[in-house]
Amino acid sequence: MEISLLVFNVYLLRHGELVESGILCGRSDIALSHNGKQQLVEATKGLVDISQCYSSPLIRCRAFAESYCQQIDISLKVTPDLQEMDFGAWDGQSYQTLWQPQTAISNAEKALTLGGFWQNPWRCQPPNGETMTSFTARIDRFWADLLAQFEQSAQKDQQPYRTKNTLVVSHGGVIRYILAKVLGLPIPGVNHMANIDVPYGALIHLQVTVDESGKAWPKLML
């Protein structure tokens, strides 16, 4: 079957400002502030022809995604693969507290700190939290499924150069990792943790081209 060249737009949207500030918010299900809600409204004003939307199940993402999808009359696809990292015992604690050394399990171990995690999250797992291997594996699964969907569409759709738009509402850590994959940064690695800033309400445009052989090629659009 002949494969038409297709271009897909993917928009990664980070949730807005939270009602509670100064805390490490991973799986803690905290809602957006009024300003946070407005940040997402403003960020998505210019979007057109969104045909599908994915969201993290956490309320800071899901509440806006549900409202947005209702407004443009499309169904929302909620997936746990888009959740922020589970920080275990650190989740919901203040950054001020977490910058202090935590109690070591044994004398042979170094005390865990949030600073140590940011420096090398692949070796420093939050107490009772998610490993980076688990975190990245589920995002890999989501991203691979999305690219596969685009590749399958290219085999079925005979209209060349047709653009289809996808909105993904998620979290800072998830978005940074997807960007690291698209930009070809070293993984495992820490460059995306330290060198990519994704503020509240940030909207990042990726374009995915499916070539004549049926392979998807994502790139960052500035």
C-alpha positions as CSV (number, residue, x, y, z in Angstrom):
1,M,0.0,0.0,0.0
2,E,1.3,3.5,-0.9
3,I,1.9,5.7,2.1
4,S,1.2,9.4,2.0
5,L,3.5,11.8,3.7
6,L,1.7,13.2,6.7
7,V,2.5,15.8,9.3
8,F,1.0,15.7,12.8
9,N,1.2,18.4,15.4
10,V,1.6,17.5,19.1
11,Y,1.2,20.1,21.8
12,L,2.6,19.4,25.2
13,L,0.8,21.4,27.9
14,R,2.1,21.6,31.5
15,H,-0.6,22.2,34.1
16,G,-0.8,25.7,35.7
17,E,0.0,27.1,39.1
18,L,-1.2,25.1,42.1
19,V,-3.3,26.3,45.0
20,E,-0.4,25.2,47.3
21,S,3.1,26.5,46.6
22,G,6.6,25.5,47.8
23,I,6.0,21.8,47.8
24,L,7.2,18.8,45.8
25,C,4.0,17.8,44.1
26,G,4.3,14.4,42.3
27,R,1.3,12.1,42.9
28,S,-0.2,14.6,45.5
29,D,-3.6,15.4,43.9
30,I,-3.6,19.2,44.3
31,A,-5.9,21.5,42.3
32,L,-5.0,24.6,40.3
33,S,-5.2,28.1,41.7
34,H,-7.4,30.7,39.8
35,N,-4.2,32.0,38.2
36,G,-3.2,28.4,37.2
37,K,-6.6,27.9,35.4
38,Q,-6.1,31.2,33.6
39,Q,-2.6,30.2,32.5
40,L,-4.1,27.1,30.7
41,V,-6.9,29.1,29.1
42,E,-4.4,31.6,27.7
43,A,-1.9,28.9,26.6
44,T,-4.5,27.1,24.5
45,K,-6.3,30.1,23.0
46,G,-4.4,29.8,19.7
47,L,-4.9,26.1,19.2
48,V,-7.0,25.0,16.3
49,D,-8.3,21.7,14.9
50,I,-7.4,19.6,18.0
51,S,-8.7,16.1,17.1
52,Q,-7.6,14.2,20.2
53,C,-6.5,15.0,23.8
54,Y,-4.6,13.0,26.4
55,S,-4.3,13.8,30.0
56,S,-2.7,12.7,33.3
57,P,-5.5,11.6,35.7
58,L,-4.3,14.0,38.4
59,I,-6.8,16.8,38.9
60,R,-4.3,19.6,38.1
61,C,-4.2,18.3,34.5
62,R,-7.5,16.4,34.2
63,A,-9.9,19.2,35.3
64,F,-8.8,21.6,32.5
65,A,-8.5,18.8,29.9
66,E,-12.1,17.7,30.6
67,S,-13.4,21.3,30.3
68,Y,-11.4,21.9,27.1
69,C,-12.5,18.7,25.4
70,Q,-16.2,19.4,26.3
71,Q,-15.9,22.9,24.7
72,I,-14.5,21.5,21.4
73,D,-16.7,18.4,21.5
74,I,-14.0,15.6,21.5
75,S,-13.5,12.8,24.0
76,L,-10.7,12.9,26.5
77,K,-8.2,10.0,26.9
78,V,-7.0,9.8,30.4
79,T,-3.8,7.7,30.9
80,P,-1.8,7.0,34.1
81,D,1.3,6.8,32.0
82,L,1.2,10.6,31.9
83,Q,1.3,11.1,35.7
84,E,4.1,12.9,37.4
85,M,6.8,10.9,39.1
86,D,5.7,9.3,42.4
87,F,8.1,10.8,45.0
88,G,7.0,8.5,47.8
89,A,7.8,9.8,51.3
90,W,8.9,13.1,49.7
91,D,5.6,13.7,48.0
92,G,3.7,16.8,49.3
93,Q,6.5,17.9,51.5
94,S,7.9,21.4,51.4
95,Y,11.1,22.0,49.4
96,Q,12.6,23.7,52.5
97,T,12.3,20.4,54.4
98,L,13.5,18.2,51.6
99,W,16.7,20.2,51.0
100,Q,17.8,18.9,54.5
101,P,19.4,15.5,54.7
102,Q,17.0,12.6,55.4
103,T,17.8,9.9,57.8
104,A,20.0,7.2,56.3
105,I,18.7,3.6,56.4
106,S,22.1,2.4,57.5
107,N,25.6,3.8,58.3
108,A,26.8,2.4,55.0
109,E,24.3,4.5,53.0
110,K,24.5,8.2,52.4
111,A,21.6,10.3,53.6
112,L,19.2,11.0,50.8
113,T,18.5,14.6,49.8
114,L,16.4,16.2,47.1
115,G,19.6,17.8,45.8
116,G,21.1,14.4,45.4
117,F,18.1,13.3,43.4
118,W,18.2,16.2,41.0
119,Q,22.0,15.6,40.5
120,N,21.5,12.0,39.6
121,P,17.9,10.7,39.7
122,W,19.0,7.3,38.2
123,R,21.0,6.5,41.3
124,C,19.0,8.4,44.0
125,Q,15.5,7.0,44.4
126,P,13.0,8.9,46.7
127,P,12.2,6.8,49.8
128,N,9.3,4.5,48.8
129,G,9.0,6.3,45.5
130,E,9.2,5.5,41.9
131,T,12.4,4.6,40.2
132,M,13.5,6.6,37.1
133,T,13.5,3.3,35.2
134,S,9.8,2.8,36.0
135,F,9.0,6.5,35.3
136,T,10.7,6.6,31.9
137,A,9.3,3.2,30.9
138,R,5.7,4.3,31.2
139,I,6.4,7.6,29.3
140,D,8.2,5.6,26.6
141,R,5.1,3.4,26.3
142,F,2.8,6.4,25.8
143,W,5.1,8.1,23.3
144,A,5.7,4.9,21.3
145,D,1.9,4.2,21.2
146,L,1.3,7.8,19.9
147,L,3.9,7.6,17.2
148,A,2.6,4.2,16.2
149,Q,-0.9,5.7,15.9
150,F,0.5,8.3,13.5
151,E,2.3,5.7,11.5
152,Q,-0.9,3.7,11.1
153,S,-2.8,6.8,10.1
154,A,-0.3,7.3,7.3
155,Q,-1.1,3.9,5.9
156,K,-4.9,4.6,5.8
157,D,-5.1,8.3,5.0
158,Q,-4.6,9.1,1.3
159,Q,-4.8,12.9,1.6
160,P,-1.1,14.1,1.4
161,Y,0.2,16.7,3.9
162,R,-2.9,16.6,6.0
163,T,-2.2,17.9,9.5
164,K,-3.8,16.4,12.6
165,N,-3.4,18.0,16.1
166,T,-3.0,16.3,19.5
167,L,-3.0,18.0,22.9
168,V,-1.2,16.3,25.8
169,V,-1.9,17.7,29.2
170,S,0.8,16.6,31.7
171,H,3.5,17.5,34.1
172,G,7.0,19.1,34.1
173,G,8.9,15.9,34.6
174,V,7.0,14.0,31.9
175,I,7.4,16.8,29.4
176,R,11.1,17.3,30.1
177,Y,11.6,13.6,29.4
178,I,9.7,13.6,26.2
179,L,11.8,16.6,25.0
180,A,14.9,14.7,26.0
181,K,13.8,11.9,23.7
182,V,12.9,14.1,20.8
183,L,16.2,16.1,21.1
184,G,18.3,13.0,21.4
185,L,19.8,13.8,24.8
186,P,21.7,11.1,26.6
187,I,19.3,8.7,28.5
188,P,20.0,7.7,31.2
189,G,21.2,11.2,31.8
190,V,20.5,14.3,33.8
191,N,20.8,17.1,31.2
192,H,17.0,17.4,30.7
193,M,16.5,17.7,34.4
194,A,18.9,20.6,34.8
195,N,18.8,22.3,31.4
196,I,15.2,22.3,30.3
197,D,12.8,24.5,32.1
198,V,9.1,23.9,31.6
199,P,7.1,26.6,33.6
200,Y,3.5,26.4,34.7
201,G,1.2,26.7,31.7
202,A,3.9,26.1,29.1
203,L,2.8,25.0,25.7
204,I,5.4,23.2,23.6
205,H,4.9,22.4,19.9
206,L,6.3,19.2,18.5
207,Q,5.8,18.2,14.8
208,V,5.8,14.6,13.8
209,T,6.4,13.8,10.1
210,V,5.7,10.3,8.8
211,D,7.9,9.6,5.8
212,E,7.2,7.5,2.7
213,S,8.5,4.4,4.4
214,G,6.0,4.9,7.3
215,K,8.4,5.9,10.0
216,A,7.6,8.8,12.3
217,W,10.1,11.6,12.9
218,P,9.4,14.0,15.7
219,K,11.0,17.4,16.1
220,L,10.8,20.5,18.3
221,M,9.2,23.6,16.8
222,L,10.4,26.9,18.1
